[in-house]
Amino acid sequence: MSNILIIGAAGLNGRATLNALFEKQYFSDTVTVGVRSQEKAEELKQTFPALRTRIMDIEDPVTLKQAFKGIDKVFYIPGNIEQREAHAEAVIDAAIESGTVKDFLFYSVLGAEYEAILFGRQFRYGEKYLESTHLNWTHLRTIFFQDNLYGWAEGIKQGALYLGTGEGKFAPLLVKDIGEIAANILTSEGHAGKA
């Protein structure tokens, strides 16, 4: 049995991961989420009663350190913020300092390994930082969310869908599927050292 900590659980990917974890038939791991407020903690507990919560702030080393007590697996979903690299460092350092974390799943983006655009480089920085540690790391590189297409419904109804793919192909992924992938990685073996 594992003690899993999810940081970023209040967002779409975090909730999708929680759904997938708690829907597993033989799931017996303990799941804890690190959230910034008691309100978020209570909101998540209403949907997932078995969930444990810890109030933490990535920029507050004391609460960050406390969030990792007794944790052996981490799923870190970086926020949509400018200081993405500094937050990744702080979370990874806290995982190492805990002395109990063995496995670390890092949410990233497709193409991060090429570092061709700023968005990819921001995620790749965290990937490389994690790779330099002794932790069993796995990078979950996601792609464009199919769910975003709902926001483009009116244009699509008028017969147009504009994408910057040129002659390339476009294969978006449902956020629900990203959650299922993350849940499978967190509850099975054989993913260490892979993207």
Phi and psi in degrees as a GROMACS rama.xvg file:
@    title "Ramachandran Plot"
@    xaxis  label "Phi"
@    yaxis  label "Psi"
@TYPE xy
-108.618  156.725  SER-2
-109.713  106.56  ASN-3
-100.465  134.062  ILE-4
-113.134  128.42  LEU-5
-113.915  122.59  ILE-6
-108.899  120.597  ILE-7
104.27  20.9078  GLY-8
-73.5624  -17.5216  ALA-9
-79.8299  -13.0666  ALA-10
-85.3002  -178.122  GLY-11
-58.4282  -48.7693  LEU-12
-68.9876  -36.6353  ASN-13
-64.2798  -45.9895  GLY-14
-64.8533  -38.5444  ARG-15
-63.6837  -37.4442  ALA-16
-67.5365  -43.7749  THR-17
-60.85  -44.6473  LEU-18
-55.6543  -48.5994  ASN-19
-65.0033  -40.3651  ALA-20
-63.4012  -48.8751  LEU-21
-76.3743  -12.0427  PHE-22
-86.4895  -11.5216  GLU-23
-66.1941  133.98  LYS-24
-64.0172  -41.4679  GLN-25
-110.133  30.704  TYR-26
-77.8023  123.135  PHE-27
-131.123  6.76258  SER-28
-71.9804  158.459  ASP-29
-91.8647  130.624  THR-30
-116.418  126.242  VAL-31
-120.951  141.456  THR-32
-116.682  141.512  VAL-33
-98.9768  116.115  GLY-34
-128.081  160.905  VAL-35
-82.7353  -17.8419  ARG-36
-143.499  156.861  SER-37
-63.7427  -34.1591  GLN-38
-60.8769  -45.2029  GLU-39
-64.0334  -40.5993  LYS-40
-60.0103  -47.0003  ALA-41
-66.6349  -38.7527  GLU-42
-60.8773  -45.0868  GLU-43
-67.5203  -38.2839  LEU-44
-65.1918  -29.5859  LYS-45
-64.2986  -38.0798  GLN-46
-82.1413  -35.8819  THR-47
-126.059  81.7705  PHE-48
-58.1707  -28.7413  PRO-49
-80.9254  -4.29895  ALA-50
-70.8204  141.958  LEU-51
-102.537  147.695  ARG-52
-128.533  148.089  THR-53
-136.355  128.773  ARG-54
-80.8988  125.424  ILE-55
-151.289  158.358  MET-56
-132.837  124.64  ASP-57
-58.8119  -28.4848  ILE-58
-87.9871  2.917  GLU-59
-116.26  100.149  ASP-60
-55.3407  -31.321  PRO-61
-66.8672  -51.1801  VAL-62
-69.7551  -32.3795  THR-63
-64.6994  -45.3501  LEU-64
-61.1335  -43.0071  LYS-65
-63.8268  -33.0626  GLN-66
-63.138  -26.2145  ALA-67
-92.1612  -0.434443  PHE-68
-61.2079  123.702  LYS-69
75.1506  9.65336  GLY-70
-91.4286  138.145  ILE-71
-118.355  -13.3753  ASP-72
-133.092  139.579  LYS-73
-127.88  138.84  VAL-74
-119.234  112.949  PHE-75
-108.672  120.055  TYR-76
-109.901  102.876  ILE-77
-59.4458  144.177  PRO-78
-75.0341  166.292  GLY-79
-85.6233  73.198  ASN-80
-133.536  162.89  ILE-81
-71.0815  -38.0402  GLU-82
-90.2254  45.7242  GLN-83
-58.4772  -40.3525  ARG-84
-66.1647  -46.0534  GLU-85
-63.4799  -38.6269  ALA-86
-65.9703  -41.8764  HIS-87
-59.9112  -44.9156  ALA-88
-58.5519  -47.3986  GLU-89
-61.7174  -43.0297  ALA-90
-67.4288  -44.6898  VAL-91
-64.7748  -42.7135  ILE-92
-60.7963  -41.5118  ASP-93
-64.932  -37.1954  ALA-94
-63.5268  -43.8529  ALA-95
-64.6679  -47.5962  ILE-96
-61.5368  -28.0218  GLU-97
-60.6287  -32.8247  SER-98
77.7723  -5.47172  GLY-99
-112.292  -23.5244  THR-100
-71.2115  128.971  VAL-101
-112.086  -41.6631  LYS-102
-115.434  135.583  ASP-103
-133.731  114.768  PHE-104
-98.052  121.2  LEU-105
-110.59  120.366  PHE-106
-75.1777  125.557  TYR-107
-139.039  -163.861  SER-108
-130.972  150.24  VAL-109
-59.2263  133.856  LEU-110
90.066  -2.51304  GLY-111
-57.6232  -34.1925  ALA-112
-63.5474  -20.3203  GLU-113
-88.0624  -18.6653  TYR-114
52.5402  31.0408  GLU-115
-77.4599  -28.7753  ALA-116
-126.97  158.019  ILE-117
-54.8573  -44.8229  LEU-118
-56.0734  -47.8272  PHE-119
-64.9014  -41.4573  GLY-120
-62.4499  -37.0816  ARG-121
-61.6678  -41.2135  GLN-122
-73.8999  -39.385  PHE-123
-63.1396  -33.8534  ARG-124
-56.5782  -48.5875  TYR-125
-63.7304  -39.4137  GLY-126
-58.8959  -49.7547  GLU-127
-64.8315  -39.3521  LYS-128
-61.2892  -43.8189  TYR-129
-65.0462  -42.1455  LEU-130
-61.1515  -25.2272  GLU-131
-81.1658  -0.466383  SER-132
-99.0763  178.763  THR-133
-87.7981  -2.676  HIS-134
-70.7924  149.655  LEU-135
-75.5711  104.317  ASN-136
-101.177  149.44  TRP-137
-141.76  134.607  THR-138
-105.601  127.235  HIS-139
-101.389  97.946  LEU-140
-91.8404  107.471  ARG-141
-92.4967  168.058  THR-142
-124.256  -174.118  ILE-143
-52.4858  135.656  PHE-144
-79.0879  123.705  PHE-145
-59.4241  -31.2782  GLN-146
-58.0248  -27.9977  ASP-147
-65.1132  -22.7159  ASN-148
-63.5663  -24.8457  LEU-149
-59.1  -33.3118  TYR-150
-69.6691  -15.5715  GLY-151
-103.237  13.1648  TRP-152
-53.7824  -44.0584  ALA-153
-62.2048  -43.76  GLU-154
-64.4811  -39.2737  GLY-155
-66.2381  -40.4086  ILE-156
-60.3263  -28.1753  LYS-157
-87.4201  3.76155  GLN-158
93.2164  15.7294  GLY-159
-131.859  136.995  ALA-160
-140.321  110.216  LEU-161
-101.583  124.547  TYR-162
-134.675  148.853  LEU-163
-86.7972  52.3227  GLY-164
-107.286  -5.54741  THR-165
58.6592  -126.593  GLY-166
-89.609  2.64997  GLU-167
-73.7694  178.332  GLY-168
-103.301  158.212  LYS-169
-127.812  119.731  PHE-170
-132.781  83.3803  ALA-171
-71.9225  166.625  PRO-172
-128.116  138.176  LEU-173
-70.0735  139.247  LEU-174
-59.2952  -36.3899  VAL-175
-56.8689  -39.9463  LYS-176
-69.7754  -35.903  ASP-177
-60.9851  -42.9436  ILE-178
-60.9604  -40.9595  GLY-179
-64.5633  -41.8787  GLU-180
-61.9734  -48.0216  ILE-181
-59.7911  -44.9369  ALA-182
-61.4384  -40.6058  ALA-183
-65.3914  -40.7991  ASN-184
-63.7585  -43.2482  ILE-185
-68.3341  -21.4708  LEU-186
-114.895  13.8137  THR-187
-140.999  171.803  SER-188
-104.982  170.215  GLU-189
93.7314  14.3537  GLY-190
-108.453  -7.58789  HIS-191
-61.9484  137.648  ALA-192
75.7284  19.301  GLY-193
-123.569  152.018  LYS-194
